[in-house]
C-alpha cells in the first residue's frame, strides 16, 4: 500500500542519515572534540543533520546554532549551518557568519557565494565581483557550481565591458551548457539593449527540441516594457496555445485583460539576471531530487528578486515532493495572494495536499471557493 511504502521510505532515509552522521564524526580529530561535550554536541549535530535533510530548516537551525565553534574542527558543519540559514531566508545572518568564516580562514564556496550575493543586492558590484571570482578559483568538481561560478563572474564583469567583449565571455561557456548559454545570450542582448534582442528571444522560444516556455514570459515582458502591446498579446496568445498551464503567462494574460502590470523582472537589473541564473540551477537540482541544494539557490534568487513569485512555486513544489506538506501549504497560501491565477493554482495544490491527508471535504471546499472567486470576476 501507499502508506507502507511511505513508512519504508522514511525508515531507509533515517538509516542513511545515521550513517552520514557517523561518517561525519569519525573524521573529527579526537583531541579537538575534547573541547566539546561529546554526547550533547553529537546529539545536536545529529538532530540538525536529520532535520536539515528533511527540510525542517527552523528546527535544524536551532540545533546547529548551539554548536558555535565546531566549524574550526569540522568544516562540513559550517556548510550545513549556512544551508539552514539561507533556507530560512536569514540572508543577513548568513552573510555575517560567512564573514566570520572568512576572518578565520575557513571560507568555502557557499560562504563566498553568500557574501557576493549580499554585496550584489546592496549594489556593491565591485565587492560582489571579487567574491564571485573566488568561487571560480575554487575549481569545484560539482557541475552546477562550475556553471554558477562562471556565470556570476561573467555577469559581474559586464558593467566594465562593451557588448562585444561581454558576448565573447558568454561564448566561452562550456559547450555542455549550450542551452543555458542560449538563455544567457538573450539576457545579454536585453541587458545591453541590443537591436537583436527580439530576434534572439524569438529564436529561443520557437525551439521545438527544448522546452523554453518560461522565456515566452520574459519575451512578452520585454515587449511590454517597449510598449509593443500588439506584439505582447500575440506572443502570449501563441504561447498559451502551446503551454496552456504556464502560470507566468496566464497571470500576465489576466493582468493585461484587467489593466494590471507589475514589472517583476528587468533584464537591465543585474540582480534580476543573477536571480534567474540561480533559479536555473535550482530547477536542475530539483529535477534530480536534490532539494536542499535546490532550496539554497532558490532562496538566494528570492533575496535578489523578492517580487518574482515564480521562485516560490518551485520552493513549494520541493517541499511537496519531500512530503513536507505543512511547509508546502504555507507557501501556497502565500502565493495565493499574488494574483487570481496564482490563487486558483494554489487552491488546486492545497487541495491535493489535503487529499493526501485524507481531508477530501476540506479540499472540495477550497476548490469550490477559489473557483467561485475567479468565476465572479
VOGU-3710 file (C-alpha; in Angstrom, 3 decimals, decimal comma):
1> xxxxxxxxxx> 0,000/0,000/0,000  0,969/3,679/-0,305  1,241/4,114/3,457  3,557/1,107/3,773  5,784/2,481/1,001  5,846/5,862/2,731  6,959/4,378/6,061  9,598/2,223/4,340  10,911/5,340/2,630  11,146/7,140/5,991
11> xxxxxxxxxx> 12,908/4,167/7,611  15,510/3,855/4,844  16,101/7,608/4,933  16,587/7,533/8,703  19,151/4,728/8,475  21,062/6,605/5,770  21,089/9,746/7,890  22,521/7,840/10,859  25,311/6,501/8,634  26,031/10,001/7,311
21> xxxxxxxxxx> 26,352/11,485/10,801  28,560/8,600/11,998  30,809/9,163/8,975  30,998/12,894/9,696  32,032/12,434/13,273  34,510/9,655/12,515  36,546/12,231/10,559  36,902/14,609/13,509  40,159/14,988/15,375  39,625/13,233/18,695
31> xxxxxxxxxx> 41,720/15,765/20,619  39,783/18,689/19,181  36,477/17,059/20,009  37,521/17,006/23,648  36,723/20,726/23,650  33,067/19,817/23,297  30,650/17,877/25,419  30,684/14,931/23,020  27,313/13,410/23,863  25,407/16,672/23,817
41> xxxxxxxxxx> 27,143/18,089/20,747  26,799/14,885/18,742  23,107/14,823/19,641  22,666/18,430/18,487  24,569/17,805/15,252  22,738/14,551/14,546  19,379/16,269/15,098  20,408/19,225/12,940  21,503/16,994/10,054  18,309/14,926/10,070
51> xxxxxxxxxx> 16,063/17,989/10,253  18,030/19,758/7,520  17,787/16,739/5,218  14,035/16,618/5,871  13,747/20,350/5,073  12,786/21,400/8,607  15,052/24,397/8,458  13,906/26,274/11,551  14,429/23,227/13,763  17,791/22,358/12,182
61> xxxxxxxxxx> 18,915/25,968/12,680  18,019/25,799/16,376  20,257/22,762/16,832  23,140/23,970/14,664  23,417/27,367/16,357  24,233/25,603/19,654  27,452/24,315/18,066  29,288/27,629/17,730  32,980/26,940/17,117  32,549/23,494/15,590
71> xxxxxxxxxx> 33,485/24,923/12,178  37,093/25,222/13,388  37,472/21,453/13,541  34,766/20,289/11,142  34,234/22,412/8,028  31,161/20,460/6,895  29,302/21,936/9,862  29,653/25,475/8,513  28,137/24,478/5,150  25,190/22,761/6,837
81> xxxxxxxxxx> 24,626/25,762/9,104  24,681/28,109/6,095  22,100/25,917/4,341  19,799/26,206/7,357  20,236/29,985/7,492  19,696/30,616/3,783  16,778/28,196/3,510  15,108/30,081/6,359  15,619/33,328/4,476  18,101/34,576/7,092
91> xxxxxxxxxx> 20,448/36,009/4,451  21,808/38,805/6,629  22,724/36,332/9,382  24,249/34,004/6,788  26,299/36,935/5,474  27,705/37,770/8,923  28,514/34,128/9,637  30,227/33,890/6,228  32,341/36,949/7,083  33,298/35,232/10,342
101> xxxxxxxxxx> 34,432/32,177/8,386  36,457/34,397/6,073  38,166/36,086/9,028  39,144/32,676/10,427  40,379/31,438/7,003  37,536/28,926/6,853  35,702/30,303/3,801  34,051/27,865/1,388  32,060/28,004/-1,858  28,765/28,693/-0,099
111> xxxxxxxxxx> 30,136/31,429/2,171  31,822/33,259/-0,726  28,643/32,972/-2,791  26,515/34,394/0,026  28,881/37,344/0,561  28,922/38,042/-3,183  25,128/37,870/-3,453  24,756/40,144/-0,412  27,011/42,773/-1,988  25,245/42,467/-5,348
121> xxxxxxxxxx> 21,872/43,043/-3,698  23,277/46,127/-1,995  24,747/47,404/-5,289  28,361/46,945/-4,247  29,203/45,425/-7,624  33,000/45,540/-7,301  32,887/43,650/-3,999  30,401/41,166/-5,475  32,715/40,529/-8,424  35,625/39,933/-6,047
131> xxxxxxxxxx> 33,751/37,173/-4,185  32,354/35,607/-7,359  35,940/35,376/-8,635  36,822/33,398/-5,502  34,123/30,884/-6,440  35,638/30,436/-9,874  39,122/29,928/-8,445  37,913/27,029/-6,262  37,541/24,740/-9,337  34,726/22,613/-7,922
141> xxxxxxxxxx> 34,028/19,110/-9,239  30,320/19,858/-8,941  28,982/20,763/-12,413  26,276/23,111/-11,114  28,806/25,024/-9,015  31,028/25,500/-12,064  28,071/26,789/-14,065  27,148/29,240/-11,296  30,695/30,479/-10,672  31,447/31,035/-14,380
151> xxxxxxxxxx> 28,114/32,774/-14,964  28,394/35,062/-11,944  31,989/36,038/-12,726  30,886/36,911/-16,256  27,818/38,946/-15,370  29,500/40,904/-12,577  32,188/41,975/-15,062  29,842/43,253/-17,773  29,489/46,708/-16,254  33,104/47,316/-17,295
161> xxxxxxxxxx> 32,875/45,689/-20,741  31,433/46,670/-24,083  28,888/44,398/-25,748  31,366/42,536/-27,985  33,690/41,597/-25,127  30,735/40,571/-22,965  29,364/38,377/-25,753  32,757/36,720/-26,125  32,612/35,709/-22,452  29,192/34,123/-22,987
171> xxxxxxxxxx> 30,506/32,192/-25,985  33,348/30,810/-23,849  30,903/28,995/-21,536  31,418/25,220/-21,694  29,555/23,604/-24,606  27,818/21,181/-22,237  25,825/24,209/-21,039  24,716/25,052/-24,594  21,030/25,574/-23,750  21,911/27,696/-20,735
181> xxxxxxxxxx> 24,282/29,669/-22,933  21,375/30,445/-25,280  19,335/31,806/-22,371  22,197/33,971/-21,156  22,812/35,223/-24,695  19,229/36,515/-24,858  19,582/38,247/-21,490  22,910/39,704/-22,633  21,292/41,325/-25,675  18,497/42,612/-23,459
191> xxxxxxxxxx> 20,953/43,892/-20,814  22,856/45,903/-23,444  19,614/46,939/-25,200  20,785/45,353/-28,436  18,637/45,773/-31,538  18,768/41,985/-31,939  17,115/41,260/-28,583  13,722/40,410/-30,110  15,367/38,222/-32,748  17,180/36,118/-30,139
201> xxxxxxxxxx> 14,107/35,894/-27,899  12,159/34,550/-30,859  14,884/32,061/-31,794  14,977/30,780/-28,230  11,244/30,394/-27,750  10,474/28,685/-31,080  12,954/25,912/-30,331  10,999/22,636/-30,695  13,645/20,382/-29,141  13,851/22,039/-25,711
211> xxxxxxxxxx> 11,049/23,438/-23,551  11,878/27,136/-23,260  8,249/28,055/-22,498  9,258/30,036/-19,410  11,088/32,504/-21,630  7,956/33,386/-23,556  7,049/35,308/-20,419  10,363/37,164/-20,412  9,908/37,903/-24,119  6,387/39,272/-23,575
221> xxxxxxxxxx> 7,541/41,268/-20,558  10,380/42,795/-22,601  7,967/43,791/-25,376  5,551/45,264/-22,831  8,309/47,489/-21,449  8,929/48,625/-25,035  5,190/49,461/-25,242  4,688/46,994/-28,098  1,290/45,934/-26,803  0,017/44,307/-30,002
231> xxxxxxxxxx> 3,094/42,077/-30,156  2,716/41,257/-26,444  -0,825/39,956/-26,922  0,263/37,938/-29,956  3,181/36,290/-28,090  1,023/35,413/-25,084  -1,821/34,022/-27,212  0,549/31,859/-29,273  2,418/30,666/-26,185  -0,721/29,732/-24,264
241> xxxxxxxxxx> -1,903/27,587/-27,184  1,269/25,541/-26,775  1,574/25,801/-22,985  -1,950/26,423/-21,615  -0,942/25,698/-17,996  2,017/28,084/-17,847  1,459/30,127/-14,671  3,583/33,126/-15,618  1,850/33,534/-18,963  -1,653/33,005/-17,587
251> xxxxxxxxxx> -1,148/35,568/-14,836  0,359/38,007/-17,347  -2,671/37,499/-19,620  -5,035/38,104/-16,707  -3,155/41,257/-15,704  -3,292/42,599/-19,258  -7,028/41,931/-19,508  -7,562/43,795/-16,252  -5,077/46,597/-16,980  -2,722/45,486/-14,211
261> xxxxxxxxxx> 1,018/45,300/-14,706  3,677/44,556/-12,165  7,149/44,572/-13,665  8,876/41,913/-11,566  11,777/41,279/-13,935  14,120/43,767/-15,585  16,932/42,348/-17,724  18,902/45,549/-17,162  18,958/44,869/-13,431  21,957/42,639/-12,684
271> xxxxxxxxxx> 20,322/41,291/-9,515  17,332/40,064/-11,530  19,511/38,321/-14,128  21,633/36,604/-11,466  18,458/35,554/-9,636  17,259/33,807/-12,804  20,657/32,093/-13,262  20,407/30,745/-9,706  16,830/29,653/-10,401  18,046/27,655/-13,405
281> xxxxxxxxxx> 20,492/25,861/-11,099  17,759/25,304/-8,501  15,390/23,864/-11,092  18,070/21,481/-12,393  18,802/20,268/-8,851  15,109/19,802/-8,107  14,729/17,646/-11,226  17,455/15,409/-9,743  15,658/15,277/-6,358  18,436/17,287/-4,652
291> xxxxxxxxxx> 16,005/19,501/-2,792  18,214/21,037/-0,093  20,632/22,416/-2,670  17,732/23,496/-4,877  16,153/25,405/-1,982  19,503/27,031/-1,146  19,822/28,588/-4,609  16,101/29,381/-4,729  16,302/31,410/-1,532  19,228/33,384/-2,892
301> xxxxxxxxxx> 17,120/34,049/-6,009  14,233/35,215/-3,831  16,592/37,519/-1,917  17,789/39,146/-5,151  14,305/39,476/-6,700  11,658/39,031/-3,982  8,762/40,099/-6,222  9,224/37,332/-8,774  6,731/34,789/-7,471  7,722/32,030/-9,872
311> xxxxxxxxxx> 10,531/31,204/-7,432  8,003/30,392/-4,711  6,163/27,878/-6,879  9,304/25,733/-7,177  10,044/26,233/-3,471  6,597/24,882/-2,537  6,916/22,041/-5,040  10,209/20,953/-3,452  8,567/20,712/-0,032  5,631/18,812/-1,511
321> xxxxxxxxxx> 7,912/16,257/-3,158  9,618/15,697/0,197  6,218/15,086/1,867  6,649/18,224/3,964  3,034/19,238/3,432  2,946/21,792/6,249  5,660/23,991/4,700  4,344/23,466/1,171  0,867/24,590/2,222  2,255/27,724/3,920
331> xxxxxxxxxx> 3,996/28,765/0,705  0,938/28,038/-1,453  -1,148/30,206/0,892  1,389/32,998/0,383  1,383/32,521/-3,404  -2,437/32,668/-3,469  -2,267/36,399/-2,652  -0,184/37,186/-5,750  -2,987/37,295/-8,312  -6,146/35,494/-9,426
341> xxxxxxxxxx> -4,328/32,858/-11,479  -1,872/32,159/-8,681  -4,823/31,944/-6,297  -6,521/29,232/-8,380  -3,235/27,356/-8,841  -2,546/27,474/-5,086  -6,052/26,242/-4,280  -5,518/23,189/-6,505  -2,156/22,451/-4,891  -3,513/22,838/-1,348
351> xxxxxxxxxx> -6,461/20,595/-2,262  -4,010/17,969/-3,490  -2,220/18,122/-0,122  -5,497/17,823/1,795  -6,444/14,760/-0,241  -3,095/13,206/0,706  -4,058/13,919/4,327  -7,490/12,278/3,908  -9,319/15,624/4,109  -11,329/15,351/0,890
361> xxxxxxxxxx> -14,208/17,524/2,125  -11,888/20,410/3,000  -10,182/20,007/-0,362  -13,507/20,291/-2,177  -14,489/23,385/-0,141  -11,212/25,145/-1,021  -11,554/24,364/-4,716  -15,195/25,491/-4,794  -14,382/28,751/-3,036  -11,413/29,523/-5,297
371> xxxxxxx> -13,353/28,711/-8,471  -16,234/30,937/-7,402  -13,862/33,889/-6,912  -12,470/33,514/-10,433  -15,914/32,970/-11,967  -17,372/36,010/-10,221  -14,556/38,129/-11,570
//
